Amino acid sequence: MNTDITERSLTERILAIIAETQRKEPSQVTIDSTFEELGIDSMDGVNIIFAVENEFDINVPDEEVKNIRSVREMVDGVRKLVEMKTAGGAQSAAS
Amino acid sequence: MRRVVITGIGVICGIGNNRGEFLTGLREGCCGIGPITTIDIGDIRFRNGAEVKSFLPEDHFEPKESDMIDRFAQFAVIAAREAVAQSGVEWTPELRETSAIITGSCIGGQGTEDTGFHDVYKLGRTRVHPMTIPKTMANAGASAISLEFGITGPAYTISTACSSSAHAIAQAFRTVRAGEADVAITGGSEAPFSYGMLKAWEAMRVISPTVCRPFSKDRNGMILGEGAAMMVIESLDHALARGAAPLAEIAGFGMSSDAHHVTQPSAEGAAKAIWAALKDAAIAPEQIQYVNAHGTGTAVNDVTETHALKLAFGDFARKLAISSTKAMHGHTLGAAGAIELAATVLALSAGFLPATINFNERDPDCDLDYITEGARDAETEYAISNSFAFGGLNAVLAVRKI
């Protein structure tokens, strides 16, 4: 159970993943950064999602990946998926 | 320099197990895409591919023979047999000694490799099949063709991802044009349906959950396909001297490297390869009537290719008839350049241009003529076939109907 995932720790973990996969200083990546500002292209985005999926043990659908173009959108999307996982467990099979 | 013609074509792919079926499929706009059946795809997010239908190795090979070569090399031999039969070439001792075999493959026999690695990593077995190495090598198709016909001239394989067989055909074309061989067997083959390979494509998030819809606004990715196309090419003089009927002339070839991004294509790089092909063929842009597009059905490729055609052809781009036959036979990776050149030549010879099927909706960023209404009757002299690979390697072949 991941009930101890607070909003803050989830955001921080995602910021750290983005900084690490993009080889950036953690201070350069903020919740308000857009992927464009960070120089993240679509393939970089796929690499980040791969790391995020492993970190939170979630599956991000292809369609959602295309719509994520900022750090905040990624945090919101991941939070939603983590909450669904914590709430129901088998959310992916149903959708 | 000598003129080079195609005198035989063999094809096996998702819309036909031989040349005749393939041509019918092209004309009728047959979609070879369906649920993947040859392997258990388990949890993979996409379900569809363009598999060769009803394929049984024993229909084509002695069991001992097919045990020695991976599915991709079997396709190569089957297509080469058909091409050789159509060409009517007779393998004299001299011709066997001098003819070239140049094939393309992106991933070779990775299906065999995947099985072996699954055995040791997952099943904990202590050994893999002893033929894993020779079945996996990307040149297995070229070697099997060499054995099949007893050809002992120059033989090799080019692996440039999705441009592999376009580069291979180009090398064979140059070899014959320069007089280094009178005859060559060239093309490409691929068999990418293995669980590990599909997992890798899934991770890239470029595969459609439905079908391939090139240039359509609602396109959502590519569909993998398998198969092969092989051609017999020879100098025009050699073909005429033995009374063969050329199907088309290979007019020219152009290539370039984007030096831009490992997966994002570049319109400039693609346009540069198109220009190079036209220059090599010594033809004006306005002489091209048909473009068999790379047209993968991904968001980025189709917009970039449209832009590249505008860069290369200027205002004349609006007059080009363009289609992507990948909507029918899928993206066959290292076989794509060969299957699509075969589609171009066969359609031109039969007096039509194949359609871009599965098209639903016009995209403002893809605003050229993609032949979306169905195959079009047309007398076409010159056409090009585009291949743009991951890694930014572009290859464009120009052909002329004879």
Chai-1 contact restraints between the chains, C-beta under 6 A:
chainA,res_idxA,chainB,res_idxB,connection_type,confidence,min_distance_angstrom,max_distance_angstrom,comment,restraint_id
A,M43,B,T263,contact,1.0,0.0,6.0,A-B,restraint_1
A,V46,B,R205,contact,1.0,0.0,6.0,A-B,restraint_2
A,D62,B,R205,contact,1.0,0.0,6.0,A-B,restraint_3
A,V65,B,R205,contact,1.0,0.0,6.0,A-B,restraint_4
